[in-house]
Amino acid sequence: MQDLIVNNLALLFAAGIIVLGILSSLAAQRFGAPLLLVFLGMGMLLGEDGPGGLSFDNYVVAYLIGSAALAVILFDGGMRTRLSTIRSVAAPAFTLSTFGVLVTAGLTGVFAHYVIGLGWIISLLLGAIIASTDAAAVFFLLKAGGLKLRGKVGTVLETESATNDPMALFLTLALLELALLSDTPNAGGPLTGMVVLFFQQFALGGLIGMAGGFLLVWMLSRMSLPVGLQPLFVLAAAIVIFSASAVVDASGFLAAYVAGLVLGNRPVRAFPSLLSFMDSSTWMAQLVMFVVLGLLVTPSKMADYAYTAILIAVFLMLVARPLGVFTSLAPFRFSPAETVYVSWVGLRGAVSIFLSTLPVLAGLPGAQLFFNLAFVVVLVSLLAQGTSIGWAARRLNIALPDTAHSVRRFEIDLPGQQQLELVAYPVEEGAPYLSASYSPVWLKPVFVVRNDDIVSPEQAGPLAPGDYGYFLVPPEKIRRLDTLFNSAAEQLKATDLLGFAFDGDVALELLAGEYKFEVPAAYRGLTAAEAFERKYGDVLSVGDRLDFNSLDLVAVELAGDTVARIVLELPEEPEWQDRIRASLSKIADRMRTKRTSP
């Protein structure tokens, strides 16, 4: 009976912590980074040095929980990423996630060798453990902070954080294997094994993720699962893909992200409800993961390493990470402000703590050192970098007004239907739909709920504030429809950007001739609106952009399925400003001539 009471108390305690963590979501938009620290703090308070007094040192359980949580977080990140945006930043993001991690780990290892006084392999192992940025922290903090960043910065940061874990894991496993060798190894054996491991981590992980994503899409399109089971099936499938990759020594991190990327860019029935469920699941995964990692920490022991760890963290943030970023992005024409911002948002988080458990699980002597040092480095990173990402974006003129505030939307799954979704929106004062002079051809009104009565669109007439509008809409158009019913979103204006506005029918080659940029072969002979359509297809939204290396074209106004207004977003160099001002009247004259000519 006593054991039953203890178990019930433990269940009550655990459920209470989860409820408290969920309620903390109310503060997410305001506090951002400290919220992750709250989760870590909960675990530390529950631990043996805190009021909870729980003695938890089971690294195997922590590893399993961390694996499942990271699988969910990375899968969700992939689902929310457009493949078209990945293509535009693939080269710089993957350079950061490979070469950048290698440089960061190497420099940090050299510094740790002289500060701690350990052997070279152990120091480099520590550098590898804390070299990668954390997808959970980056995804969460950019989302919680409501940041919309200029150019390609946001996409580069998210793509890098989702794809740099395989490199860090490869370096950690390779150096851990060397550290465990008691005899002088044969140079050929370990080297061959490292090469094989490298390709297993990256190539095999990507292939498994792609195959798993397409298989998941195929199954969802052919199975008639109950509405409540479909999101659970996807969640379990994400963990299966992660685990299957890890079993064959491939990168589960990369596989989960790629699988989510495939699913998020293919037509899938009831996709908005999947996104909503994954959002909640990701929140819960972060909560549980950070609390468990906090439980592993013994603050009294960690204090012995605090001074050394803070030195390493400062070197990592101010020297190693910036040098890794600057050398990686040098070939890609990022502005100094963008490069500085990418180097500053090198957030360390759960991945570093997660990797620091590997030496403990492998039985490496003195492995507790890695965990304690990594934990302090993560705390310093979240406190210094995580709390300042919004401030830094504004100071560096990287931040744009947020045009993607959340909108209230309700989805109803249509059995056997993949081409259309039934969605409903509460009509609020100020919603762009009320003042729109057009109705998209793909939008089919079904009925309106007004004053608790259900009426047909013909009976209802124009929608009014207080109504609920129900529509049939293609799944790929839902994001576009969100903007029409989002009364809270601030409309992106040309004055918010460094550049000049033009109608969407302006010829790209006309702009290129005046502003001296090169039009890619795929866009030659097209207008700006046609180029946006070619890149984004039917999934157009305000804030979409075309990258031309030296400048960007940004969509600031839509008319139906067409970009009606664009802004030429320019670098901040004064010579660009002078060149644009000198040619602005010439462009305007040519456009007027074009419109008045027969």
Secondary structure, 3 states (H helix, E strand, C coil): CHHHHHHHHHHHHHHHHHHHHHHHHHHHHHHCHHHHHHHHHHHHHHECCCCCCECCCCHHHHHHHHHHHHHHHHHHHHHCCCHHHHHHHHHHHHHHHHHHHHHHHHHHHHHHHHHHCCCHHHHHHHHHHCCCCCHHHHHHHHHHCCCEECCCHHHHHHHHHHHCHHHHHHHHHHHHHHHHCCCCCCCHHHHHHHHHHHHHHHHHHHHHHHHHHHHHHHHHHHCCCCCCHHHHHHHHHHHHHHHHHHHCCCCHHHHHHHHHHHHHCCCCCCHHHHHHHHHHHHHHHHHHHHHHHHHHCCHHHHHHHHHHHHHHHHHHHHHHHHHHHHHHHHHHCCCHHHHHHHHHCCCCCHHHHHHHHHHHHCCCCCCHHHHHHHHHHHHHHHHHCHHHHHHHHHHCCCEECCCCCCCCCEEECCCCCCCCEEEEEECCCCCHHHHCCCCCCCCEEEEEEECCEEECHHHHCCCCCCCEEEEEECHHHHHHHHHHCCCCCCCCCHHHCCEEEEECCCEHHHHHHHHCCCCCHHHCCCEHHHHHHHHHCCCCCCCCEEECCCCEEEEEEEECCEEEEEEEECCCCHHHHHHHHHHHHHHHHHHHHHHHCC
